[in-house]
Amino acid sequence: MIIGIDDTDSRKGMCTTYLCAVLVDELKKQGDVSTPRLVRLNPCIPFKTRGNGAVSFEISAEKEELVKEVVRARVSALSELNEEGTNPGVIFIGDNVLNTISDEQEERLKHFYETAVRDVLTLEDAYAIISGLRLDHFGLKNKRGLIGALAAVSFFVLQRNKPNYYDFTYELIAYRRKERRGKTRVIDEASVWKADAATYPLTWDTVDVANTTTVFAPHSPCPVLFGIRGDSEAAIYKAYGLIHAEPVERKMLFITNQGTDFHLIPLDVATKEQLREFYSYGLDGVVCSNPRTVEGGHVVFSIALSDSGTIECIAYEPTKGFRSTIRALRVGDLIRVYGSEKNGTINIEKIELKQLNNAEERNPRCAKCGRSMKSAGQLQGYRCKRCGTYREDKDVVTVNRAIEEGLYEAPPVARRHLSKPLVRMRAANKKIHPSR
Ligand code: ATP
């Protein structure tokens, strides 16, 4: 049986991954339990608490009813039900359904998961699948968590027989002891830097070198002490072994869709009308206004989309040094921007500089005296005031650029869970400039 859970936490405490870890450990008494999955869904969803995460795991147990009872009891007891935005949902896909699932039903689960990451769903969308497959389920309050729970089980079903069906990464999350929660986290910083140095790039986003800070521990009162992310289980456990910190209550390894860019909808040819709020895109365009720094330190410029219209792009102040790359853009650069759309602006997560505009038009120089010629009026060419020589067009000169072509990204301090760190693209046939 596969079990999916979502929407149990609030900003004041708890974490759905913790509830999952508690259940996985507890249910081992009832049968074999798989490595749980942690899926990050649409990062722009307004109902999210933090990272819009949902979880799922599989258990082979004889007493399925007992397992369901334990899950329902734990979700009811541990969810932050007094908080307004907490609306738990649990989905059970029993072996009877898993063993008889048709290609068409699997296709519907695939569509649901992919839509949950990239698009916006309603509870009715979830209920349509729940009733179509006759799935046992459980919800509290407005039950919105059923959306995330169904997305998490769908991811599991697709990955179950074909582990490489979707790109995936790992995260090992360490959880705090009850008496420590809410207090300052005790983590020996030096050991974290050592652990990172010993395992990067097989682990990533533990530290941010350029901003001299660790980024693997939250600052909220939730039970998470820290999480180590990466592509290799062995490297993650090695890093874990090198970190000195307060004693933990438990730890759990998750298979995740973090760091995969699965939220991005690639649009090779885009029009402004196509772009919608709460969606994340990869968009081709040509820089059509030079970047400018606005109040708050954010950097803004516009691109002309490949089909029609222009759209504003922004690198927010928290993206720190990434803004230097953005400031170095100039009109005429051919780029691809990656990020989500909000209020008609793309919030840039990464950018590919495909072709830099090295050409600059300048007033021509006089062939006789070498001085810069002046405009003779609109559309009337250029004239040397001294010698009277005339030229019709400007000179085109090649300028040196402070940046080079390739992929650039926001630093780990400002990285979204789903954003693929460039270091994960090192095998791809592209020039990458990882931020670290
Ligand atoms: P945390 O990361 O701390 O676990 P969270 O950020 O995951 O918290 P939730 O408490 O899970 O936030 O709230 C997100 C809510 O949005 C859930 O009810 C989930 O079912 C719903 N949801 C997730 N993705 C979508 C989507 N694409 N369309 C509509 N609703 C969604």
Residues whose N, C-alpha, C, O or C-beta is under 5 A from the ligand:
A	BS01	ATP	D6 D7 T8 D9 T16 L41 N42 I45 F47 K48 T49 R50 G51 N52 G53 G85 N87 T115 A116 V117 D119 V120 L121 R144 G145 L146 I147 G148
